[in-house]
Amino acid sequence: MPEPVRNSMNTPQEWFDRGQTLLASNAHDTPAFAAGLELLKKSAAADFIDAQLTLGHVHAQIHVLPDAAAECARWYRQAAKRGHPVAQDRLADLYMLGRGVPRDDGEALCWYARTAAQAYPHALCNLAYMQDEGLGTQPDGGAAAQNYLRAAALADPRGLFNYGMRCAAAEDATYWPATLACLALAAFAQHPLATDESMRFAARLSAADRERGASLTEQLRLRLRAFQQRFAADSKLAGNPPATLQFALENLAALGEPALTLAGAARVTGSGPHRTQASQAINTAPRIFTVDQFVSVGECAHLMAQAQARFASAREATLERLSGEQTAFSGDAALFQIPDCDAVVRNIERRIAAAFDLPATHVEPLSVLRYRQHDRYAPHTDYFDAARLENNRRHGDHSGQRIASFLVYLRAPEQGGETHYLKLNKKIAGRSRMALCHFNLTPTGTPDEMTLHTGAPVLKGEKWLARTTLREKPFF
């Protein structure tokens, strides 16, 4: 029987706290969980915004709850309309995915814009990415650059990296010191690829240009520190997002560097939406192919940054227990699951699906694997056997067989780390940003044992892979 609600709980906060406790300590199909869910709904009905957000999260993550997708969208929307930035971000993601709401990039763009207006760098960068890629709007590189600059002015590493990369592509040499300064500070914040791109760009410049870049780096560092100190000390500024953004931009403009102004950013239009190269056939039976430059440098860095914050050893990460995956892989893993996805992840999922002529709903959640020296992935196949398919069905997963596998090298190792198709005697060495794809089934739809493969040990450097599989039916 559901646990009775104690009479002493008379406030939305108390209903929320008790409901959270019941959900956290009980399985989703138990009476205690149902009681906890009712307490959260009672709290949410009393306009307790944290309960509304939590109900969105619960229905986003537990797909087998009744009307999970629609309930997820309903609760996120209630909190989003009241200005909760996380709920706005999650509602935007649902519109990109088309889960519980129609797929509508224009609506996603609007919700990201509302969060960006609250001076959240994450939302500013998502808005910039969508403007750059033409998602929900016509491609607008100038507007994208301005939003990356706004995020950079808030001392955000992703904003600094992406704005630095925009300046690197400018033909006007007056932008180049800003490239070195932004990339150097992104590297100081340990944003992936910032050091590599800074060194690559600096090698193109004269000694005088590098000196100007070093000088601007120090000036920019002091300006960003001044912003952070003022923001921490001035509660009125921190509580006023428009004033925060204005102060941050004026703080940069005081450097007297045209490249670090909104007017200067508007002229850095970029090259438009990212375009992959044509696929290259590696094998016909099973079909294996590669695609160079599958992701942009900015997308690659962003996936690495997101994974960096989530890495755990494969034994600790929530990898495939039934398949033994957590023991087959000796490195670190990070999972991109709801509610952790964003515009970049969703657009890459679409690109993956298009490579296999499938809708994006067939793509499993992405994960990132990091191989350090001597890490390897034991021989395995990616398709499900009959016992695993039946177990999936019992637990509400009706998306069927894994028909294809995808991985992209976010960082290729300096030596070793090849993907070895053992029964084909084919070793494929990765290149950074290259996708490697194969079909797991024969043309008749049976599991193809010829796809047996392994990740060879890394001998030098690190290997980072974003990977997923595609199902025969929609995953959600």
N, C-alpha and C positions, 0 to 999 in steps of 0.2 A: 504494500500500500504506500502511496505517496506520503512523505513525511509531513505531518501537520504543520501549518504555519503558526508560529508562536505568537501569542497575543501581545507580547512585549514589542513586536516589530510594527511600528506605527508610521515610519517615515520612508520615503522613496530610497534614501540612502541605506537604511537597514534592509529593505527588501532586496536592493541591489547587492549588498554585501553577502547576504545569506544565499541569494541565488547564485552568485559567482562561486561560492564555496561548494554548493551542491553540484554545479556543472563540472567544476575542476576535479572532483573526487569520485565521480560516478560515470559509468558508460552511458552512451546516448540512448540506449534502449531500456533503461531502468526507470522505475517509478521515481526514484530520488532525483534523477536528471530532469524528468518531466516536471517535478515540483519546483526545481530550481528555475526552469524555463518560465514557469507561470509567475514566479516571483519577479523575474526580470521584466516580463511583460507588464506586470502590475506597476513596477517602478517606471517603466517607459511610458505607460499610459498617463502617469502623473507628470510627464514632461521632464523626467530625469535623463539628461542627455547622454550620460555615460552608459545608462542601460540601453538606450536606443542604439548607440554605437556597438555595444557588446552583442546585442541581438543580431546586428548586421554581420559581425565577425562569426558568430556561432553558425548562422545559416550559410555563410560563405564557405565554411570549412567542413561542415557535416552535411554532405549532399543528400543523405537519405532521410533527413527530416521532412515532414510533409510540406509541400510547396516551398522547398528550401530556396530556390532561385528568386521567386517572387517575394518571399519574406525578407530575404537578404536585401534586395533593392528597396523594399518598403521602409525598413528600419534605417538603412543608410540615408535614404532621402529625408526622413524626418530630422535626423541630426544634421544633415548637410544644409537643409533650408535654414537652420538656426545658426549656421556659420561655423560648424565644427570642421576644422581643416582636414582631419583624418577621414571623416565621413565624406567630405567633398572629393577627396582624393580617391577613395574606394568607389564612390558612385561613378566617377569618371572612368575608372577601370572597368566597371561593369558595362558601361556603354561601349567601350572599346572591344570588350569580349562578346557583348550581346547576350549576357546572362541575366535573366530576370527582367530585362528591358530590351527593346530593339537595339541591334548594333547601330550606333550613330556616333561617328567621330566628331561631328559638329557639337553634339551635346557634351561629349567628353572634353572637348576644347573649352567649352563654356565653364565647366566645373573646375578644370585646371586653372582657368583665368581667374575665377573667383578666389581660389586658394592663393594664387600668385599675388593677387592684390593685397593679401594679408602679410606680404613680405616673407613668405616661406621659400627659401632657395630651391628646395626640391621641386616645388610646383612651378617656379620660374623656369627651371631647366626643362621640365616636362613640357611646359607651354612652348618654350623655344624649340624643342625637338619636333613637336607637332607642326609648328610653323615652318620649320626647315624641310620636313618631310612632306608637307602638304596634306596632313591628316586633319580632316574637318575644315579645311580652308585651302585656298590657293597657296602654293609655296611662297614664302616671304622671308628670304634670307636676311634682309635688313632688320625686320622685326625680331627674328630669332636672335641675331647678334645682340640687339639691344637688351633682350631678356637675359641672355647669357652674361652681359655686362652688369646688369642689375644684380644677378646672383653673385658675380665676382666681387661687386662692391660690398656685398654682405659677407665677404671673406669665405665664400663657399668654394671648396676645392674643385668640384665638378664645373662650376661656373668659370673659375679661373682657367681650368684646362681647356674647356671648349672655346672660350673667348680667345685664349692664346692661340689655339689651332686656327681660328678664323683669321686672326691677324697674320699668322704664318703664310696663309694663302693669298694675302693681299699683294698686289703688284707694287703698291706704294711703299717705298722703303721706310717712310716715317712710321709705319706700323710695326716694324720689326723689333725695336726695343721693347714694345709692349708684349710681343710674343715671348721674348726671353724672360721678362719680368713675371708674366702670368704663369708660364710653365714652371719657372723656378719656384714660385710660391705654392703651386699645386704639388710639385715634387716634395717640397718641405712638409706638406700635409699628407705625404705618402699616397697621393692619388696615383693609381696604376698608369704606367706608360709615360707619365709626365717627364721623368728623368730621361728616358730613351728619346722622346720627341724633342726635348730641349737640346740634348747633345747633337741629335741629327740636324736640327735647324742651325745651331751655333756653328757647325762645321761649314755651313755655306757662307758665313759672314766674314767680313774683314775684322781685323783686330780692333779697329776703331768702333765698328758696330757692336762688337761684343762688349767693349768697355762701356758704351752708352747703355747697353742692356743691363749690365751689372749695376750701373748707377741707378737706373730706374727701378731695378729690383729692390734695392735698399729703400728708396723713397716710397715705393708702393707698400713694402712691408710695414714701414712706420705709419703710413696712412691707414692701413687696415687694422693695425693694432690700436690706433686712435679711435677708429670706429667701434671696435669691440669694447674698449674701455668706456667710451661714452654710453654705449648701449647698456652695458652692465650697471652703470652708475645712475642713469637717468630713467626712472620708471615711467615718467610721462612719455618719453620718446619710445620706449619699448612697448608701451600700450597703444601707440598710434602708428599703425603700419604705413600709411601714406607719408607721414613725417619721417619714419625710419628710412624708407626708400629715398626720399628727397635728400636727407642728410647724407646717406651713404654715397649717392651720386655726386653731391656737391663736394664731399670729402675727396673723391677721386679727381674731380675737375680741378681742384686746387693744385694738383700737380702740374697743371699747365700743359698736359700731354693730350693733343687732339684725339689720339686713338682711344683714350680712356674717357671719352664723353659720349653721350647718346647720339649726338650729331655725327661723331666719328664712327660709331658702331653702325649707324644706318648705312654707311658706305661700304661696309664689309659684307657683301651680299652672299658669299659662299658659292657653291657649285650646284645647288639644288638637291633634290632627294637622292639618297644613296642608290647606286646601281651596281648589282653584282655582275661578275663576268659570266660568260657562257659555261655550261657544265662540260666536263671532260670525262669521257667514258674510261673506266679502268678495267672493268670485266663485264661480261654479258650474262653469264649464268653462274652464280647469282649476279644480278645487276648491281654494280658498284660504280659510283661516279664522284667526282670532286667539283667544287665551285670555288674559284679564287675570289678573294675580297668579298666574301659573303656578308661580312659586317664592316661597318666603317671603323676608323680608329676611335672615334668618340663612343660608338656603341660598344666596342671591345673594352675600352677603359671602364665604361660604366658597369658592364657585367662583372668585370674583375673587382671593381670597388664594392659592388653589392655583395659579391661572394666573400670578399675579404672579411667583411663584418660578420659573416655567418659560419665560417669554416669550422668544422669539427672533424675528428678522425672518422673514417668510414664506419668504424665500429660504434661510434656514438651517434652519428647522423642517422636520420630516419630513412635509411635506404631499404632496398627490397630484402626483407628477412626470409621470405619463403624461398627465394632463389639463391640465398647465400651470398648476395652481393656485398654485404658488409664485411665478409671475410675474404672475398675474391680480390678486393681492391685494397691496397696497402697505404694509400695516401689520404688526403683530406677531401671532404665533400661539403657542398652547400646547396640547399634546395630553394628554388624560387616557387613558393606556393602562395596561394591566396591566404592572407591579404598582403603579400609582399611584392606583387607585380606592379609594373608601371607602363608608361607609354612605350618605352624602349623595348621592354620584354614582349609586350603584345605585338608590336610591329615586327619584331624578329620572328615570333611565332607564325605570323602571317607569311613571312618570307619562306620559312621552313615548309609550311603546308603547301605553298605554291610550287616549291621544288618537286613535290610529289603529286601535284594536281589534286590536292585535297583541301577541304575547308579547314580553317584554323582551329575549329572545335575538336578536331581529331588529334591535336598535339597534346601530349602529356606535359605536365609542368616541367620546366627546364631545371637542370641541376648543373653545377660546375664542379669539376674534379681538378685537384691540384696534385701533380706528381712532383715530388722532390727527388733528389738523387737516390737511385736504386728502387724507387717505388715502381710498382708494376700492377697490371690487372690480369688475373689468372684467366686461362682459356674459358670462354663462355659463349653462349648464344643468347640473343635478346628476345626470341619469341617465347610464348608461354606454352607449357605442356598442358595436357588435358586436366590434370589435377589442379594446376594453378588457375586455369580458366574457370573451373567449377567453384573454387574457393572465392574468386573474384565475384562471381554471380551471387554467391551466398551473402557477400558483404555489400551488395548494392552496386557493384561495378559491372555494368552491362555493355561496356564499350568494346568488348571482344579482344581479338588477337592483336598483337603488335605486328603490323604488317611491314614496317620500315624503321630504320634507325638513322639518326642524324647526330653528327658532332661537328663542332667548329673549334679550330685551334685559336684560343685567345692569346696564348703564348706558346710558340714552338720551342722545344728544347734545343740546346746547341748540339747535343749528341745523344743518340739512342731514342727511346720512346716511340718507335714505329708502331703502327697498327698492323698486326701480322694476321692475315687470313691463313690459318694453318693448313687447311685441306687444299687450298689453292696455291700454297707456297708463294704468296704475294705479301711483300712488306711495303707499306706506304708511309713515307716520312712526311710529317705535316709541315706546313708553312703557316706563319701567323696569319690569321683571318681567313684561312682556307677551310671550307666545309668538306667533310667526308661523309658520304651517304651510302647505304645499301638497303636492299629489300630483303626481308626475313623469310618470305614465302616463295615457293615456286609458282610458276604461272597457273598451276592448278589449285593453288591456295593451301598447300600443305607446308609445314615447317621445313625450311631448307637447311639441312645439316652442314652444307658447304659454307654457311656463314660463320662457322666456328672461328673465333678470333681472340686475340690477346693484345694487351697493351704492353709492349716490351719495356724492360727497365730503362729508366732515364739514367744516362751515364754522365751528362754534364748539363747544368742549367736546370730550369723548371719547365714543366709542361702543364698548361692550363687548358682544359676542354670544357666547353658548354655542350651539353648533350641532352637528347630527348628521344622518344620513340613516338610513332604515329599509330593510332588504333584504327581498326576497321569501321568503327562507329563513333559518333561524337562522344568525347570524354565527359562532357557535362550534359 
